[in-house]
Amino acid sequence: MNGAGMNEGYVNENFVNEGCVLEAREIVKSFGSTPALRGASVAVGRGEILAVMGPSGSGKSTLLHCLAGILVPDGGQVLFGGQRLDTMKENPRSALRRDKFGFVFQFGQLVPELTAEENVALPLLLAGARRAEAVRKARAWFPRLGLDGLERNRSGEMSGGEAQRVALARGLVADPEVLFADEPTGSLDSLAGERVMDLLTAAARDQGTTVVLVTHEPRVAAYADREIIVRDGVVTTTPAAPAASAAAAFGTGRGGS
Amino acid sequence: MTLLGLLERKPSYGYDLKRDYDGFFGRGKPLQFGQVYATLARLARDGKVSAGDSEPGGGPDRKRYFITEAGVAEVDAWLAETAEPEPHLQAVLFTKVILALLLGRPAESYLDAQRAAHLRRMRELTALKRAGGPLDTYLADYGLFHLEADLRWIDMTAARLDKLAEEVRR
C-alpha cells in the first residue's frame, strides 16, 4: 500500500544522492546563436528508467546527446559515475560511449548490407571481440526479443517493428550501463511500439540497465519510472499535487472534494 | 465553484454572473436563474460570498454579491487540486484553465500538475497491463488512450496559453 512513496519518483530529488549514475548540472548548449539548453539539470538513478518529455524543439534530444557524451555542452557539467564527461577528451569519451552506453534511435539505423545478427554483433566487434564469440552472443538475443528465425535477414526483409527490435538487441548486446533511446517507437504503429517498449523495459530491468528515454508519447513515457519535462531548454520540475487528489490519482479512492 | 471564481473577478449581480457563465462556460447549456440564486444563497450561508444591500427596485437580482476571503481561499484550493485522471473530465480542465486565466492565476502550473497526475495514472495502468490478464489489458488500454487524449489537449493548451489569455481577458 506504499504505492505513493514508490511513485513519487517524478520529484527530482529522489535519485540525486543515492545511486545516481548520470547527472547533468546546469548544462547550456547552443547551435550557432540558437540556444537549445539553458541550464538543464537532471540526475538519473542507477537502474532507473527515465522518460524525457517535452514539445518538439524543447531541447530534449540535445539533453540526451549531452548526457550520452555525443555532444559537449558549452557550459555546466555532465557526470557519469562521478567522472566529468564534458571535459573528457574525444578519444576516451568515444571509448566510454562504446563500452558503457547503448543506443536506440527512432529509425533503427541498421546497416543494410549486414544481416540482423551481424548488426546486433557490431558493438561487440567494435569493442574488439572475436567474430564467432560476438555472433554467438548476438544470437542469444533473438529468442529474447521474439526474433527467432530472423538472424540472417537483412533490414529490407523485416517489418519496422522487427527491425526496431534488432536495433534494441544491438543497443543492449554489450550489456551497457545506460541505454539511450531517442523516440524508439516513433516510426512504429501502437501495437509494434508497445511490443518494443515491453521488451525494452523487461530487458533493462533484467540486466539492471539504466534507461534514458526521449519520447513525446505519453503511452511510451508510462513505461518509465518517472518523467521530466524539458521546456525552452530547461527541465521543468513538476509541483507536487495536493495530497487529497494525489491519493485519488492512485486509484485508492476518490479524494474528498 | 465556477460562479465563485467569477465573483472573485469582480463583485456582480446574479444577472451578470449568469451572463458571464453562459459566455465562458455555457456552450449551449445556459444556466437557469433559479440555479444562480440557489447557488449564491448557499455560498452566502457558507460564508464564501456576502450580499450587498438591496438596491432600489427590489427583487433578488438587485443585490450585488462579493466574494469573501474564505471564498477566495476555496477558489485557490480548487484550482490547485488536480482532478482524478479519468475519461470525460475535460470539462473540468477547461473550466479551470479559463478561470485561472481570468483571475491571473498560474494556469501553466495547474496544467503541469495535472499532466504529472495523468502520467502517474498511466504508469499504473501500464503496470496493470503487464501484470494482469488479457481483460486487464483491454480495460487498461481504454483508459490509456483516453488519458492520452487529455494529455494532448493539456499540451496544446499549455502551448497556447498566451493567446488564450488574451482572448479571455478581452
Interface residues (C-beta under 8 A of the other chain):
Chain A: G3 N7 Y10 P55 D198 E217 P218 R219 A221 A222 Y223 A224 D225 E227 I229 T236 T238 P239 A240 A241 P242 A244 S245 A246 A248 A249 F250 G251 R254 G255
Chain B: A77 A80 E81 T82 A83 E84 P85 S109 D112 A113 R115 A116 A117 H118 L119 R120 R121 M122 R123 E124 L125 T126 R130 L144 F145 L147 E148 L151 D155 A159
